[in-house]
Amino acid sequence: MKVLLASMDFPPSVGGVAAHVYELGRELVRQDHQVRVETFRIPADALAVEAVAGMDVRREPPGHRLLWRRNLRRQLKRAVAEFKPDVIHVHGLRPLTPAKGLGVPVIFTNHTSGFLQRVERGGMKVRRVNAMMAHAARVIAPSQELIDAGIQVGYPAEKSRYIPNGVDVERFHPGTKGAALRRELGIPEDNLVALAARRMVPKNGMKYLAQAASGFLKEGITLVMVGDGEEFDLVERILKGDGVRDRVVLAGSRANTEMPAFYAAADVVVLPSLKEATSITGLEAMATGKPLVGTRVGGIPELIDEGVSGLLVEPANPTSLADGVKQILSDPELLKSAGNASRERVLEMFSWEVIAARTADIYREVL
């Protein structure tokens, strides 16, 4: 098939949506589809036309913020005339209206928790979102929570499809070495390590992990927190107040290229989120062969086979979080078996090969 991907975000722009569109497009090409990407030139020095992993990528300047929708509409009309796609696959709400009425079926992937916030506000926001989604032939979302929110605003359940995010199982794998990073961070070789790689913003629940830390940090255990954000100082104050700051590594913001070593250096990865679709961090950890302790929110329960590949705990509950981390770190057999089960689960359900094939099935269904 000929697939036109429309997204505001695409590398070298960073973020979860940009990474998703790149990985999906790359794998669709591997599966013998033709892929063209229409996106904005962010940053401004990005190439206007470029072949990326077999995709034909076209980037246009977004223009003034009041004109970007009109500019994107013109961009998509030109792409349809030149490329003659079978489907337009829109990522994120903003390109959805410009893709309407071009004579090509539109599939919409609803990515972010920002959509949930719109729905929670209700009123005119809900009616506007409903109108924006109405022309989509199918809506894909990476969590059942987002599917339910779409149905709540009026999109038909029979046209809604759950497909999780994916992970590069070649880049993230159990053979990655973490010993050098442990030495760099000053972590003793025989310590157990709990890792949380999350931006320190309210929805990610990092302050609750900080509050939980005193409940599981004992001699021989280190907590590594990767990320920064508005709650960084709050997290550090909590750790100091509870007397465990010296057992915690606050690693700050790190490039994604560094993350394989962080997962390899960990024994368990913690997802203390309050809102989440399919956690990219969780998938990367699973692909590296690490068990998860995660909250019962959004798409996290769909990642974790409870008691087999990890443990589920209650959100915004430091006691529950501490108990989960303590339980898995105190059971060497569970740590090992859950790590192996995580890797197997990723290969079966969350590799990009699987995700792209499921997405292409939806294109065929619509056609």
C-alpha positions in Angstrom: 0.0 0.0 0.0 0.9 3.6 -0.3 0.7 5.2 3.1 0.9 9.0 3.8 1.9 9.7 7.4 0.9 13.2 8.6 2.4 14.4 11.9 3.5 17.6 13.4 6.4 15.7 15.0 9.2 13.7 13.3 12.9 13.4 13.8 15.1 15.5 14.3 12.2 16.8 16.4 12.2 14.8 19.7 9.5 13.2 21.7 7.3 10.1 21.9 5.1 10.9 18.9 8.1 11.7 16.7 9.7 8.4 17.7 6.5 6.5 17.1 6.0 7.9 13.6 9.6 7.2 12.6 9.6 3.6 13.9 6.1 2.8 12.4 7.1 4.2 9.0 10.5 2.4 9.0 8.8 -0.9 9.7 6.1 -0.3 7.1 8.8 0.2 4.5 10.5 -3.1 5.7 7.1 -4.8 5.1 7.1 -3.6 1.5 4.8 -0.6 1.7 5.6 2.8 0.2 5.6 5.6 2.9 5.6 9.4 2.5 5.8 11.6 5.6 4.4 15.1 5.7 5.6 17.1 8.7 6.8 20.5 9.7 10.4 21.7 9.6 11.2 21.6 13.3 13.9 22.6 14.0 14.2 25.2 11.3 17.4 23.8 9.8 16.0 20.3 9.2 16.1 19.2 5.6 13.1 20.0 3.5 13.2 16.8 1.5 15.0 13.7 2.7 15.0 9.9 2.4 14.9 8.5 5.9 15.0 4.7 6.4 13.3 4.3 3.1 10.6 6.9 3.7 10.1 10.0 1.5 10.1 12.8 4.1 8.8 16.3 3.3 9.1 19.1 5.8 7.5 22.5 5.4 8.0 25.6 7.6 4.9 25.8 9.9 4.4 29.5 9.4 2.7 31.8 11.8 0.7 29.9 14.6 -2.5 31.3 13.2 -1.8 30.0 9.7 -0.3 26.5 10.4 -3.6 24.6 9.8 -4.1 26.3 6.4 -0.4 25.6 5.5 -0.7 22.0 6.5 -3.9 21.6 4.5 -2.1 22.9 1.4 0.9 20.6 2.1 -1.4 17.5 2.4 -3.4 18.4 -0.8 -0.1 18.5 -2.7 1.0 15.2 -1.2 -2.2 13.5 -2.2 -1.9 14.8 -5.8 1.7 13.7 -6.1 1.9 10.5 -4.1 -1.7 9.2 -4.6 -1.8 7.4 -1.2 -4.2 4.6 -0.4 -4.6 6.0 3.2 -3.6 9.0 5.2 -2.5 8.1 8.7 -2.7 11.2 11.0 -0.8 11.2 14.3 -2.0 13.7 16.9 -5.1 15.9 16.8 -3.7 18.9 15.0 -3.3 17.4 11.5 -6.7 15.8 11.7 -8.8 18.6 10.3 -6.4 19.5 7.5 -6.6 15.9 6.3 -10.4 16.0 5.9 -12.1 15.8 2.5 -9.1 14.9 0.4 -10.7 11.8 -1.1 -8.5 9.4 0.9 -9.5 7.4 4.0 -8.1 8.9 7.2 -6.8 6.8 10.1 -6.1 8.7 13.3 -3.8 7.6 16.1 -4.7 9.4 19.3 -1.4 9.4 21.2 -1.4 11.5 24.3 -2.8 12.2 27.7 -3.5 15.7 26.6 -6.6 14.3 24.9 -7.8 12.9 28.3 -7.4 16.4 29.8 -9.6 17.9 27.0 -12.3 15.3 27.7 -12.1 16.0 31.5 -12.7 19.7 30.9 -16.0 18.8 29.1 -18.3 21.3 27.5 -17.2 22.9 24.2 -13.9 21.1 24.3 -15.7 17.7 24.0 -18.0 18.9 21.2 -15.0 20.3 19.3 -13.0 17.1 19.6 -16.0 15.0 18.5 -16.3 17.2 15.4 -12.6 16.8 14.6 -12.7 13.0 14.9 -15.9 12.4 13.0 -14.4 11.9 9.5 -11.8 9.4 10.6 -12.4 5.9 9.2 -10.7 4.4 12.2 -9.2 5.7 15.5 -6.2 3.9 16.9 -5.1 4.5 20.5 -2.2 3.0 22.5 -4.3 2.4 25.6 -7.8 1.3 26.4 -8.2 4.5 28.5 -7.7 6.6 25.3 -10.1 4.4 23.4 -12.8 4.9 26.1 -12.2 8.6 26.1 -12.8 8.7 22.3 -16.0 6.8 22.7 -17.0 9.1 25.5 -16.8 12.1 23.2 -19.0 10.3 20.6 -16.6 8.4 18.3 -18.1 4.9 17.4 -16.7 2.0 19.5 -16.9 -0.3 16.4 -14.4 1.9 14.6 -12.0 2.2 17.5 -8.9 0.0 17.7 -6.3 -0.5 20.5 -2.8 -0.9 19.2 0.0 -0.3 21.8 3.2 1.6 21.1 6.2 -0.5 20.0 9.8 -0.8 20.8 13.0 -1.5 18.8 13.9 -5.0 20.1 17.3 -4.9 18.3 18.4 -1.7 20.0 17.1 -2.6 23.4 18.1 -6.2 24.3 19.3 -8.2 27.3 22.9 -8.4 26.0 23.5 -4.7 26.8 26.2 -4.1 29.4 25.6 -1.7 32.4 28.7 -2.3 34.5 30.6 0.8 33.2 27.6 3.1 33.9 27.3 1.7 37.4 30.9 2.6 38.0 30.4 6.0 36.5 27.4 6.6 38.9 29.3 5.3 41.9 27.0 2.3 42.5 28.7 -0.7 44.1 28.9 -3.7 41.9 26.8 -5.9 44.2 24.0 -3.4 44.9 20.5 -4.0 43.6 19.2 -1.0 41.5 15.7 0.3 41.0 15.4 2.7 38.0 12.8 5.3 37.2 13.3 7.1 33.9 10.5 9.7 33.8 10.3 13.5 33.5 9.6 15.0 36.9 6.2 16.4 36.1 2.9 15.7 38.1 1.4 13.1 35.7 4.5 10.9 36.0 4.2 10.4 39.8 7.8 10.8 40.6 7.1 12.6 43.9 5.2 9.5 45.1 8.2 7.4 44.2 10.4 9.8 46.3 8.0 9.4 49.2 8.1 5.6 48.7 11.9 5.4 48.7 12.4 5.2 52.4 10.2 2.1 52.4 12.5 0.0 50.2 15.9 1.7 50.3 18.0 -0.3 52.7 21.7 -1.3 52.7 22.6 -2.7 49.3 19.9 -1.0 47.3 20.2 2.1 45.1 17.4 4.1 43.4 18.4 5.8 40.1 16.0 8.6 38.9 16.6 9.8 35.3 14.8 13.0 34.2 14.2 16.6 35.1 11.3 18.9 35.2 9.2 21.2 37.4 9.2 18.7 40.4 12.9 18.0 40.4 13.6 20.2 43.5 10.5 18.8 45.3 11.7 15.2 44.7 15.1 16.1 46.1 13.6 17.8 49.2 11.5 14.7 49.9 14.5 12.4 49.6 16.6 14.6 51.9 13.7 15.0 54.4 13.4 11.2 54.6 17.1 10.7 55.0 17.7 8.6 51.9 19.2 11.1 49.5 22.6 9.4 49.7 21.1 6.2 48.4 19.6 7.9 45.3 21.3 8.9 42.1 19.5 11.9 40.5 20.9 11.5 37.0 19.1 14.4 35.4 17.9 14.5 31.8 19.7 12.0 29.5 19.7 11.4 25.8 17.8 8.4 24.6 21.0 7.0 23.2 22.2 6.6 26.8 19.2 4.7 28.0 20.1 1.1 27.0 23.0 1.3 29.5 20.7 2.6 32.2 18.2 -0.3 31.7 21.1 -2.7 31.7 22.4 -1.3 34.9 19.1 -1.8 36.7 17.4 -4.8 38.3 13.9 -3.5 38.2 12.2 -0.5 36.4 9.5 1.5 38.2 6.6 3.3 36.5 4.9 5.5 39.2 2.7 7.3 36.7 -0.7 8.9 37.3 -1.5 9.0 33.6 0.0 6.9 30.9 -0.7 5.4 27.5 1.7 2.7 26.5 4.9 3.6 28.4 7.9 3.9 26.1 10.2 3.6 29.1 8.3 0.4 30.2 8.7 -1.1 26.7 12.4 -0.3 26.5 13.0 -1.8 29.9 11.0 -5.0 29.0 13.0 -5.3 25.8 16.2 -5.2 27.8 14.9 -8.0 29.9 13.9 -6.1 33.1 10.8 -6.6 35.2 8.4 -3.7 35.9 6.7 -2.4 38.9 4.0 -0.1 37.6 0.8 1.7 38.6 -2.7 0.5 37.6 -3.3 3.5 35.2 -3.8 3.9 31.5 -1.9 1.3 29.4 0.5 0.1 32.1 -1.7 -2.9 33.1 -1.6 -3.9 29.4 2.2 -4.1 29.6 2.6 -6.1 32.8 1.5 -9.7 33.2 1.0 -9.4 36.9 3.1 -11.8 39.0 4.8 -13.1 35.8 6.6 -10.1 34.2 6.2 -7.6 37.0 3.9 -6.2 39.7 1.1 -3.7 39.6 0.6 -1.2 42.4 -1.9 1.6 43.3 -1.3 5.1 41.8 -0.4 8.0 44.1 0.2 5.5 46.9 3.8 5.5 48.3 3.1 2.6 50.6 1.8 0.4 47.7 4.7 1.5 45.5 7.3 0.7 48.2 5.8 -2.7 48.9 5.9 -3.6 45.2 9.6 -2.6 44.7 10.5 -4.3 48.0 8.7 -7.5 47.1 10.4 -7.9 43.7 13.9 -6.9 44.9 13.7 -9.4 47.8 13.0 -12.3 45.5 16.0 -13.2 43.2 14.0 -16.0 41.4 11.2 -13.6 40.6 13.6 -10.9 39.4 15.2 -13.3 37.0 12.0 -15.0 35.8 10.1 -11.7 35.4 12.9 -10.2 33.4 12.9 -13.2 31.0 9.1 -13.0 30.8 9.3 -9.2 30.0 11.5 -9.9 27.0 9.3 -12.7 25.7 6.2 -10.5 26.1 7.8 -7.7 24.1 8.8 -10.0 21.3 5.3 -11.4 21.2 3.2 -8.3 21.5 5.2 -5.0 21.3 8.0 -5.3 18.6 7.6 -2.8 15.8 7.3 -5.7 13.4 4.1 -6.8 15.2 2.8 -3.2 15.6 3.3 -2.3 12.0 1.6 -5.5 10.8 -1.4 -4.8 13.0 -1.6 -1.2 11.7 -1.4 -2.3 8.1 -4.3 -4.7 8.8 -6.4 -1.7 9.8 -5.5 0.0 6.5 -6.7 -3.1 4.6 -9.9 -3.2 6.7 -10.7 0.3 5.8 -9.9 -0.1 2.1 
